[in-house]
Amino acid sequence: MTLDIAAAILTGGQARRLLGRDKSRLVVEGRTILERQLSMLSPLVTEILIVTSAARLPEFASVDGARALVDQYPDAGPLGAVLTALAAAPAHPVFVLGGDMPNVTGALVEALARRHASVPADVTASESARGVEPLAAIYAQSAVPGLQRALASGDLSLQRAVRAVRLSLLPAPDVAAAGDPATLFRNINTPEDLP
């Protein structure tokens, strides 16, 4: 079942801890993170965007089933990439996914979409032991003014930005039903993080 949302995979990070290697191309259980994410998202969403840097655009321009675009705020981290994605898909809420997160499940996307459709919010996110998970969350177009205010203030923390808008949190039992909370939001930051 296709949900009435778009998806954006954010791949613009500099991956300093991986010596500049693109984290979405790392192999986890026989497939790259990007392949895992595309396979999970394709049957669920209306469109998949890949938000990346101008330098990395050629690497993603020919990815089947996705539209690659350049982050319009290259020095603003994930906050700028989320704004870029929302501008590129103005007709839909956007499920945002960090390009280094291999374990997010379709069940989580569906649970977030159900919550987003039933509880008015600018951002619908899960909460983990680390706190709010803004890189596995649904952003409504109504989030744009608040995110732009955060950008203009110079505070580029996406964590703080989502807490400054209408935030709806997926209840913990719903998160647990969608996958193991201990691994669901795990991201790959160093070679040691690879399974």
C-alpha positions in Angstrom: 0.0 0.0 0.0 1.4 3.4 -1.0 1.2 6.0 1.7 0.5 9.6 0.9 4.0 10.7 1.8 7.3 11.2 0.0 10.6 10.1 1.4 14.0 11.7 1.5 17.3 9.9 2.2 19.9 12.4 3.5 23.4 11.6 2.3 25.2 14.9 2.4 27.3 14.3 5.5 31.1 14.6 5.3 31.7 11.2 7.0 34.9 12.4 8.6 35.1 9.4 10.8 34.9 7.1 7.7 37.6 9.1 5.9 35.1 10.7 3.6 33.5 7.4 2.5 29.8 7.8 1.7 28.0 5.9 4.5 25.0 5.0 2.4 27.3 2.8 0.2 28.5 0.8 3.2 27.5 -2.9 3.1 25.3 -4.3 5.9 24.3 -7.9 5.6 25.1 -8.2 1.9 23.5 -5.0 0.7 24.5 -1.3 0.8 22.6 0.8 3.3 21.1 2.7 0.3 19.9 -0.5 -1.3 18.3 -1.6 1.9 16.6 1.8 2.3 15.3 2.0 -1.3 14.0 -1.5 -1.1 12.1 -0.7 2.1 10.7 2.6 1.0 9.8 1.9 -2.7 6.5 0.1 -2.0 5.4 2.6 0.6 5.9 6.2 -0.7 5.0 8.3 -3.6 8.5 9.4 -4.4 12.0 8.9 -3.0 14.4 11.8 -2.9 18.1 11.6 -2.2 19.4 14.9 -0.8 23.2 15.2 -1.1 26.0 17.6 -1.7 26.9 19.1 -5.0 30.1 17.2 -5.0 28.3 13.9 -4.5 25.4 14.5 -6.9 27.0 12.5 -9.8 27.2 9.4 -7.5 23.4 9.4 -6.9 22.1 10.9 -10.2 21.6 7.5 -11.8 20.1 5.6 -8.8 17.0 3.8 -10.0 13.8 4.7 -8.3 15.0 7.9 -6.7 15.5 11.6 -7.6 18.8 13.0 -6.5 19.0 16.7 -5.6 21.6 19.1 -4.2 21.2 20.3 -0.6 20.3 24.0 -0.9 21.8 24.7 2.5 25.2 22.9 2.4 26.5 24.3 5.6 23.4 23.7 7.7 23.7 20.0 8.3 20.5 17.8 8.4 18.3 20.9 9.1 19.1 22.3 5.7 18.7 18.9 4.0 15.2 18.5 5.5 14.2 22.0 4.3 15.6 21.1 0.8 13.5 17.9 0.8 10.3 19.7 1.9 10.8 22.3 -0.9 11.3 19.5 -3.5 8.1 17.6 -2.5 5.6 20.4 -1.7 2.5 18.3 -2.2 3.3 15.8 0.5 4.6 15.2 4.0 8.1 13.8 3.8 9.5 10.9 5.7 13.2 11.8 6.4 15.7 9.1 6.8 19.4 9.4 7.6 21.6 7.8 4.9 23.5 5.9 7.6 20.5 4.1 9.2 20.2 0.6 7.8 17.7 -0.9 10.2 14.6 1.4 9.9 11.6 -0.8 8.9 8.7 -0.3 6.7 6.5 -1.1 9.7 7.9 2.0 11.5 7.3 4.2 8.4 3.7 2.9 8.3 3.2 3.5 12.1 4.5 7.0 11.8 2.3 7.7 8.8 -0.8 6.5 10.7 0.1 8.7 13.6 0.8 11.6 11.4 -2.6 11.2 9.7 -4.5 11.1 13.0 -2.6 13.5 15.2 -2.1 17.1 13.9 1.6 17.9 14.0 4.4 19.5 12.1 6.7 16.6 12.9 5.8 13.0 13.8 8.8 11.2 15.2 9.8 8.2 17.4 11.6 8.5 20.6 14.5 6.2 21.5 16.9 5.9 24.5 18.8 8.8 22.8 15.7 11.0 22.7 13.7 12.2 19.7 14.8 10.6 16.4 14.5 13.4 13.8 16.2 11.4 11.1 13.5 8.8 11.0 10.5 11.1 11.2 7.7 12.6 9.1 7.8 16.3 8.4 4.6 18.1 7.3 4.9 21.2 5.1 3.7 23.2 8.1 7.1 22.5 9.7 8.9 24.7 7.2 8.4 28.1 9.0 9.7 26.7 12.3 12.7 25.0 10.6 13.5 28.2 8.7 13.4 30.2 12.0 15.9 27.7 13.5 18.1 28.1 10.4 17.9 31.9 10.5 18.8 31.9 14.2 22.0 30.0 13.4 21.0 27.1 15.8 21.4 24.2 13.4 20.4 21.5 15.9 17.6 19.4 14.2 16.8 18.0 17.7 16.1 21.4 19.1 14.3 22.5 15.9 11.8 19.7 16.0 11.1 20.4 19.7 10.3 24.0 18.8 7.4 23.0 16.4 4.3 20.9 17.0 5.9 17.5 17.7 3.9 14.3 17.9 5.7 11.2 19.3 4.9 7.7 18.3 4.2 5.8 21.6 6.9 3.4 22.7 4.8 0.2 22.2 4.1 1.2 18.6 7.9 1.7 18.1 8.6 -1.7 19.6 6.0 -3.3 17.4 7.9 -1.9 14.3 11.3 -3.3 15.3 13.8 -3.8 18.1 14.3 -0.3 19.6 17.9 -1.2 20.4 18.8 -1.5 16.7 16.0 0.3 14.8 17.6 3.7 15.0 21.2 2.6 15.0 23.4 4.6 12.6 26.8 3.8 11.2 29.4 6.4 12.2 32.7 4.5 12.3 33.9 1.2 10.8 33.5 -0.4 14.2 29.7 0.2 13.9 29.4 -2.2 11.0 27.9 -5.5 12.0 
